[in-house]
Amino acid sequence: MRHITKQRWLTFIFVGLILISTSCNAKHPIEEISFAPSDYQVFFYSTNSYPKIENEYLTAILDLKHKYPEQMDNIERKETTKEAAKRKEIGEYPSLVIVKNGETISTLSGDTKKSEVLQHLLKTIN
């Protein structure tokens, strides 16, 4: 029978604690990016869990900012919680929500191509 050293036990316990502490956190932060071109409010919600998909949204937002810098000068970033996002009826990430006069007029979620995101965003500028 093999003898397990104290150092191996400590390593095993340390790795176990790391895995437990990272997997049991129920309140993962959500990144919220918002801006208000024209009479619209645009909100982008991201968990930073799907970088390739989230990049499609972020690239579309940056392209719009590059094309219309004066209408996109008020971009804000903050962290929120899943509970707060659920109150805005966000169930899937990433999500883009476009609001006009307090009413949601467009929502995109999940795996969406940059061109489709940009098409929805252009409605807020034109």
C-alpha positions as CSV (number, residue, x, y, z in Angstrom):
1,M,0.0,0.0,0.0
2,R,1.3,3.4,-1.0
3,H,1.9,6.0,1.7
4,I,0.5,9.5,0.8
5,T,2.7,12.4,2.1
6,K,1.4,15.4,4.0
7,Q,2.3,17.6,1.0
8,R,0.2,15.6,-1.4
9,W,-2.8,15.8,1.0
10,L,-2.4,19.5,1.3
11,T,-2.2,19.9,-2.5
12,F,-5.3,17.7,-2.9
13,I,-7.3,19.7,-0.3
14,F,-6.2,23.0,-1.9
15,V,-7.3,22.0,-5.4
16,G,-10.6,20.7,-4.0
17,L,-11.3,24.0,-2.2
18,I,-10.5,26.0,-5.3
19,L,-12.9,23.8,-7.4
20,I,-15.7,24.0,-4.8
21,S,-15.4,27.8,-4.3
22,T,-15.4,28.6,-8.0
23,S,-18.3,26.2,-8.9
24,C,-20.6,27.1,-6.1
25,N,-20.8,30.8,-6.6
26,A,-24.4,31.5,-7.5
27,K,-24.0,35.2,-8.2
28,H,-21.7,35.4,-11.1
29,P,-21.3,39.0,-12.2
30,I,-22.8,40.1,-15.5
31,E,-21.2,42.8,-17.5
32,E,-23.7,45.4,-18.8
33,I,-22.7,47.8,-21.5
34,S,-25.2,50.6,-22.3
35,F,-25.5,53.6,-24.6
36,A,-28.3,55.8,-25.8
37,P,-28.1,56.9,-29.4
38,S,-31.0,59.1,-30.6
39,D,-34.2,58.2,-28.7
40,Y,-33.1,54.6,-27.8
41,Q,-31.4,52.9,-25.0
42,V,-29.2,49.9,-25.9
43,F,-28.1,47.3,-23.3
44,F,-25.6,44.5,-23.9
45,Y,-25.3,41.8,-21.2
46,S,-22.4,39.4,-21.1
47,T,-21.1,36.8,-18.7
48,N,-17.7,36.6,-20.3
49,S,-18.3,32.8,-20.6
50,Y,-18.6,32.7,-24.4
51,P,-15.8,34.9,-25.8
52,K,-16.3,34.0,-29.5
53,I,-20.0,34.7,-29.4
54,E,-19.7,37.8,-27.3
55,N,-17.0,39.1,-29.7
56,E,-19.7,39.2,-32.5
57,Y,-21.8,41.6,-30.4
58,L,-18.9,43.7,-29.2
59,T,-17.4,44.1,-32.7
60,A,-20.8,45.2,-34.0
61,I,-21.0,47.8,-31.2
62,L,-17.5,49.0,-31.9
63,D,-18.2,49.2,-35.7
64,L,-21.2,51.4,-35.0
65,K,-19.2,53.6,-32.6
66,H,-16.6,54.0,-35.3
67,K,-19.1,54.9,-38.0
68,Y,-21.2,57.2,-35.7
69,P,-18.8,58.5,-33.0
70,E,-20.9,61.6,-32.0
71,Q,-24.0,59.5,-31.4
72,M,-22.1,56.8,-29.4
73,D,-20.1,59.0,-27.0
74,N,-22.1,57.9,-23.9
75,I,-21.1,54.2,-23.6
76,E,-21.1,53.0,-20.0
77,R,-19.9,49.7,-18.5
78,K,-20.9,48.3,-15.2
79,E,-21.3,45.0,-13.4
80,T,-24.7,43.7,-12.4
81,T,-26.0,40.3,-11.1
82,K,-28.0,37.6,-12.8
83,E,-30.8,38.4,-10.5
84,A,-30.9,42.0,-11.7
85,A,-30.7,40.9,-15.4
86,K,-33.6,38.5,-14.8
87,R,-35.7,41.4,-13.8
88,K,-35.1,42.8,-17.3
89,E,-36.1,39.4,-18.6
90,I,-32.6,38.3,-19.7
91,G,-32.4,34.6,-19.8
92,E,-29.6,33.8,-22.2
93,Y,-26.2,35.4,-22.6
94,P,-24.9,37.3,-24.4
95,S,-28.0,39.4,-24.9
96,L,-28.6,42.7,-26.6
97,V,-31.8,44.7,-25.7
98,I,-33.0,47.8,-27.5
99,V,-35.5,50.0,-25.7
100,K,-37.5,53.0,-27.0
101,N,-39.7,55.1,-24.7
102,G,-39.4,52.5,-22.0
103,E,-40.6,49.6,-24.2
104,T,-38.3,46.8,-25.5
105,I,-38.5,46.8,-29.2
106,S,-35.7,44.3,-30.1
107,T,-33.8,41.6,-28.3
108,L,-31.0,39.4,-29.6
109,S,-29.6,36.5,-27.5
110,G,-27.1,33.8,-27.8
111,D,-25.1,32.8,-30.9
112,T,-25.8,35.7,-33.3
113,K,-23.7,36.9,-36.2
114,K,-22.1,40.3,-36.2
115,S,-24.1,41.4,-39.3
116,E,-27.4,40.6,-37.6
117,V,-26.4,42.5,-34.5
118,L,-25.2,45.5,-36.5
119,Q,-28.5,45.4,-38.5
120,H,-30.5,45.8,-35.2
121,L,-28.1,48.5,-33.9
122,L,-28.4,50.5,-37.1
123,K,-32.1,51.0,-36.3
124,T,-31.1,53.0,-33.3
125,I,-29.0,55.4,-35.3
126,N,-31.2,55.9,-38.4
